[in-house]
Amino acid sequence: MFFFLFGLCCLAFGGVGALLVSSRRWSGILGAGGALVGCPIALIPVLEVLFRGEKLAFHHGWSVPYGSFFLKIDPLSAFFLLPILLLTAIAAIYAVGYLEKEEKQGSHWLFFNLLACSMAFVVVARNGILFLVAWEAMAIFSFFLVSFEDEKEEVRKASWIYLVATHLGTAFLLVFFLLLGQAAGSLDFDQIAAMSAHKTLPSLLAGTLFLLAIVGFGTKAGFMPLHVWLPEAHPAAPSHVSAVMSGVMIKTGIYGLLRMIPLLGKPEIWWAWLLIGIGLSSGILGVLFALAQHDLKRLLAYHSVENIGIITLGLGLGFLGVAVGSVPLTVLGFAGGLFHVLNHALFKGLLFFGAGSVLHATGTREMDRLGGLMKAMPWTGATFLIASVAICGLPPLNGFASEFILYVGAFKGVGSFGVLQSLPALAVLLGLALIGGLAMACFTKAFGVVFLGEARTEAAENVHEAGAFMKIAMVALSISCFLAAFLAIPIVKSLIPAIAEISSLPVETVAAQLPLATDPLLGLLLVTGILTLLFCGLWLLRKNLLSGRSVELAATWGCGYQRGSSRMQYSSSSFARPLTELFSPLLRTHDEITPVEGLFPKGARLKTHTPDLFQEIIYRPAFKAILWAIARLRWIQGGNLQLYILYIAATLLVLLIWKL
Amino acid sequence: MLLAPLLLGIINKTKAFYAGRTGQPLLQAYWDIGKLLGKGAVYSRSTTLLFRLSPSLILASMITALFLMPSGGLLSPLAFSGDLILFAYLLGLARFFTVTAALDTGSAFEGMGASREVLFSALAEPALFLSLAALAGLTHTYSLSAVYFGLNIEVWKTAFPALLLLVAALFVVFLAENSRIPVDDPNTHLELTMIHEVMVLDHSGPDFAFIQYAASLKLWLLGSMIVGILVPLRGAGFWLEEILFRLGMGLLAVLVGYVESSRARLFLPRVPKFIGSAAVLAALALLLVLR
């Protein structure tokens, strides 16, 4: 535990130091140095817990009522700490390159390092008050990071939306902890767990608490329809911040659910149904909206919603297993979901890094203005390709490994029990298949339009490759994507105690079912080996065949037309058009067309825009209604001092009478 | 499986028969591949290394998928629980690189083909997985080989409605995934109307040979799923099974040739409904299995 706290102190001091020194250079060294020293140190106990299965605890007195400064690293916390610390360290390396020319280094490093600390505190806090404090700190620090470029109006607007959304979520959590604390008589998680072990909560209360947790944690995680802040905040934040927020911060919502739901007693079957429903809506709608975007970072933000959906499908399967008493389903669902948490952190971090270096080089996030970047930016391009293959869930990378476990779980769930119980598993299966197909459409589009073909505008023509720091960070994450796939079996094995804790099953029972997940992974490793061998063999064969023969370069075949221009290429909107058209009832893409007119046409334009469905049909009308209601109360605010004193006196009087 | 390109020959011969032509020789696909392997290559100036790597990767993933697929009297050399998922995703990997290589050329036609390919395959994916789930549910196993060997005449006797629906669903997936009529016309002369063929326009020489061979392997792989269900003879001796399986594949190719000669290509916006019908059929089959 000492190492853990010491590591976090390094992070915090690095951040504070970066703020205090005046030179840009030193603040970068201090800030990034703090992260690079602190994270590995804090990782030592985390790995110890993960692979030895111990639990580390730390108690300290705290004078806050109902609060106690109680920290504990158990295997579940450790599994979430791993991506938090890893991605923070790599993002810090990236940030050094990304912020080279930036003036406000100090404040950035302060908030960045403190954000990492607060995330770590969220997953180790074992007291409701402490948890909420860390949760709130995390929201505030990330708000400051999102509003980093606050000279731009869109950034101010986006960070404001984020602040409102995250506080609405926290409000639900506040009620959740109040109710839970009242029922259990304490806010210490261990005592609540002890209480729920021998006394079941009334099912109405448990259900209400479950729904409150879903809304509260789901807002942070980005469950569709609570996701509206994601596509606003991620494009606005600096890219490494988007990487950390999307890669690990939103996962604290998933952590919260996994930590809290077992405290509510045995899950009921409708909880699993609801989770799977949320998983499907987030997954499928997330990828559909991603497909319709032409802002690269907005596309990635919607993809985080999709991946959260996949993770939630895993949780749903897991809780379904607990509810119906099927151990294989429990193990496969939770193992797949949790493993996907780690994997998503790796490849989504990498994708945001890639998007960041594209933005850095070209100054635009509009995919339709880019193109052909692979030639000038081979490192960024190759790493983005690796991440794209991983996020599409294609073998042999890590994205497939976790989705594979979920698929096996869904296959097991279909047909193991009656038709009605099979339906959720069937829904998971269908959802995963559809999400997989659409994600492929989405990432062939993103990668193809940005990096392949020819430059569409001048902005994409004279570009430079990312600097050394950014390259190191991107390569490190690419290697981790391969490693996570390669080490899938030990990683899944390290999840045994965490799964046992979530599902309140004995460790041995979980371990006995683990071959269900590891056998397919072993097969995957074998197939990866064969695939690699075959690929190398074929590549050599091709090389041999071509050596000594004529290999020419020519223009792309244009059906005989010789004067093709780069603007004739298929654009991101046209690539996605057949799909957006097919799903137009959901996507509601607007077109603004200035058609070709007359005998001597001047200019023609086509502009497409896909607004967020839920923002349009729920939030905008809801906020309008609230504004309207508040406006009715405006007469209370007279602006007259005497009137306000009267209010105070009246309130005091009422309270006095009430207490009598 | 060296026989795979023969399927193309049979399909083309059948089509020629219906059109009253002599048609190309049965072994034309082999001559094409052989000739291409002996040629040099021309690359577009727009392309990158990815374009050169992808044909080898596509063929490698198809051959790997072949390792997982049992056929005739042969068990697959690599069988493990869950390999049917990996099988579907290996086809996905090949598709990813076909599509990105097409986008690499920067040609509007290839972009158009790529866009349609991802649309149709995204819709075919749920149908394929529903069918796989139904097969797994029917035999209570999760590996292609085990499913294949679990499908015997006894299963046909008890679950023939579900199996017939599955064959229909898989046939639609087979046509869509292999870019045959009515989803895509491999023989058209207009780049605008093609899907698979237009994506590989710019490949040449050995690369194109790899792509052609990979395409014929895909035809073989998905075809052998259908034939595997339709010829439920297990344990009847290696040679008998082998011969019946081969015959089945040949008949399937004739059927494809017949469909191609007697049907026109569907209006593009209608294709999703056609593929969706496969998903519905597979879902019905699955419900029958679960009942």
Interface residues (C-beta under 8 A of the other chain):
Chain A: G371 G372 M374 K375 G381 L385 V389 C392 G393 L394 P395 F400 F404 Y407 V408 A410 F411 K412 V414 G415 G418 V419 S422 L426 L429 L430 L432 A433 L434 G436 G437 L438 M440 A441 T444 K445 F447 G448 V449 L452 G453 E454 L516 D519 P520 L522 G523 L524 L526 V527 I530 L531 L534 F535 G537 L538 W539 L541 R542 L545 L546 R549 S550 V551 E552 L553 A554 A555 T556 W557 G558 C559 G564 S566 M568 Q569 Y570 S574 F575 A576 R577 P578 L579 E581 L582
Chain B: L37 G38 K39 G40 A41 V42 Y43 S44 R45 S46 T47 T48 L50 L53 P55 S56 L57 L59 A60 S61 I63 T64 F67 L68 L78 F80 S81 G82 D83 I85 L86 Y89 L90 G92 L93 R95 F96 V99 T100 L103 D104 T105 G106 S107 A108 F109 E110 G111 M112 A114 S115 R116 V118 L119 S121 A122 L123 A124 E125 P126 L128 F129 L130 L132 A133 A136 G137 H140 Y142 E191 L201 D202 G205 P206 D207 F210 L268 P269 P272 L286 L287 V289 L290 R291
